[in-house]
Amino acid sequence: MELAKQWGIGLVTFIVVDAVWLGFIANAFYKRELGPLLRQHANGDLDPRWLPALLLYALIVLGLALFALPRVRYGSVIEAAGWCAAFGVICYSVYDLTNYSTMQGFPLKVAAIDMIWGGVVCGAAGAAMHAFGRPS
């Protein structure tokens, strides 16, 4: 039950934090840098495939619960955020460095910012999971 509770808290946190990032903070950046690679409506709004996106979020958060958080079961929220941030950088690096190495024109700037963002969003989700998802 603890894993399900942590996963639920992490998933909600991840979705909210990433929605703020993609919807408000970095939206114009990604459109400018990745333009024709993005799925967009005719009016220019992003048109993501939601099912694969939600599956990705669910799997990343499960990875946090299975691989990062057990390292800090009795540690602080800051330690949990740090381990989860490291996990996030690794996860996002797989995607970004693969794209940078195999796609013509994939911007290094996007890869770098996205890898940092992976650390931020996973650190935030992991901190919430550790703070609110542990047994009482």
C-alpha positions as CSV (number, residue, x, y, z in Angstrom):
1,M,0.0,0.0,0.0
2,E,2.9,2.3,0.7
3,L,4.2,2.0,-2.9
4,A,0.7,2.8,-4.3
5,K,0.4,5.8,-2.0
6,Q,3.8,7.1,-3.0
7,W,3.2,6.5,-6.6
8,G,-0.1,8.4,-6.5
9,I,1.4,11.4,-4.7
10,G,4.4,11.4,-7.1
11,L,2.2,11.1,-10.2
12,V,0.0,14.0,-9.2
13,T,3.0,16.1,-8.3
14,F,4.9,15.2,-11.5
15,I,1.9,16.1,-13.7
16,V,1.2,19.4,-12.0
17,V,4.8,20.5,-12.0
18,D,5.4,19.4,-15.6
19,A,2.2,21.0,-16.8
20,V,3.3,24.4,-15.4
21,W,6.7,23.9,-17.1
22,L,5.3,22.8,-20.5
23,G,2.3,25.1,-20.4
24,F,3.7,28.3,-19.2
25,I,7.4,28.5,-18.5
26,A,9.0,26.6,-21.4
27,N,6.2,26.4,-24.0
28,A,7.7,29.1,-26.3
29,F,11.2,27.7,-25.9
30,Y,10.2,24.3,-27.1
31,K,8.1,25.7,-30.0
32,R,11.0,27.9,-31.1
33,E,13.7,25.2,-30.8
34,L,11.8,22.2,-32.0
35,G,9.1,23.8,-34.2
36,P,8.5,21.3,-37.0
37,L,9.2,18.3,-34.8
38,L,6.3,19.1,-32.4
39,R,2.7,17.9,-32.9
40,Q,0.7,21.1,-33.1
41,H,-2.9,22.1,-33.9
42,A,-3.4,24.5,-36.9
43,N,-3.4,27.4,-34.4
44,G,0.0,26.5,-33.1
45,D,-1.1,25.0,-29.8
46,L,0.7,21.8,-28.9
47,D,-1.2,18.6,-29.6
48,P,0.5,15.8,-27.6
49,R,-0.5,12.2,-27.6
50,W,-1.8,12.0,-24.0
51,L,-1.8,8.3,-23.5
52,P,1.9,7.8,-24.1
53,A,2.7,10.9,-22.1
54,L,0.7,9.6,-19.1
55,L,2.3,6.2,-19.4
56,L,5.7,7.9,-19.4
57,Y,4.9,9.9,-16.3
58,A,3.6,6.8,-14.6
59,L,6.7,4.8,-15.4
60,I,9.1,7.6,-14.3
61,V,7.3,8.0,-11.0
62,L,7.4,4.2,-10.5
63,G,11.1,4.3,-11.2
64,L,11.5,6.9,-8.5
65,A,9.6,4.7,-6.0
66,L,11.5,1.5,-6.9
67,F,15.0,2.8,-7.5
68,A,15.6,6.2,-5.9
69,L,13.5,6.4,-2.8
70,P,14.6,3.1,-1.2
71,R,18.1,4.7,-0.9
72,V,16.7,7.3,1.6
73,R,13.9,5.5,3.3
74,Y,14.8,7.0,6.7
75,G,16.6,10.1,5.3
76,S,15.5,13.7,4.8
77,V,13.3,15.1,2.2
78,I,16.3,16.9,0.8
79,E,18.2,13.6,0.4
80,A,15.1,12.1,-1.3
81,A,14.9,15.1,-3.7
82,G,18.6,14.7,-4.5
83,W,18.4,11.0,-5.3
84,C,15.3,11.5,-7.3
85,A,16.8,14.5,-9.2
86,A,19.8,12.3,-10.1
87,F,17.4,9.6,-11.4
88,G,15.5,12.2,-13.4
89,V,18.7,13.5,-15.0
90,I,19.5,10.0,-16.0
91,C,16.0,9.3,-17.4
92,Y,15.8,12.5,-19.4
93,S,19.4,12.0,-20.6
94,V,18.5,8.7,-22.2
95,Y,15.9,10.5,-24.3
96,D,17.8,13.8,-25.0
97,L,21.2,12.3,-25.7
98,T,19.7,9.7,-28.0
99,N,17.9,12.4,-29.9
100,Y,21.0,14.6,-30.0
101,S,23.1,11.7,-31.3
102,T,20.7,10.4,-33.9
103,M,18.5,13.3,-35.1
104,Q,19.8,15.8,-37.5
105,G,19.3,19.3,-36.1
106,F,18.2,18.3,-32.6
107,P,19.5,21.3,-30.5
108,L,22.1,20.7,-27.8
109,K,20.5,23.6,-25.9
110,V,17.2,21.6,-25.8
111,A,19.0,18.5,-24.6
112,A,20.8,20.3,-21.8
113,I,17.8,22.3,-20.6
114,D,15.6,19.2,-20.8
115,M,18.0,17.1,-18.8
116,I,18.2,19.7,-16.1
117,W,14.4,19.9,-16.1
118,G,14.3,16.1,-15.6
119,G,16.2,16.6,-12.4
120,V,13.9,19.4,-11.2
121,V,10.6,17.6,-11.9
122,C,11.8,14.3,-10.5
123,G,13.3,15.9,-7.5
124,A,10.0,17.7,-6.8
125,A,8.0,14.5,-7.2
126,G,10.4,12.5,-5.1
127,A,10.4,15.1,-2.3
128,A,6.6,15.0,-2.3
129,M,6.6,11.2,-2.4
130,H,9.0,11.0,0.5
131,A,7.3,13.7,2.6
132,F,3.7,12.5,2.2
133,G,3.9,8.9,1.1
134,R,5.8,7.2,3.9
135,P,4.0,5.2,6.5
136,S,2.9,7.2,9.6
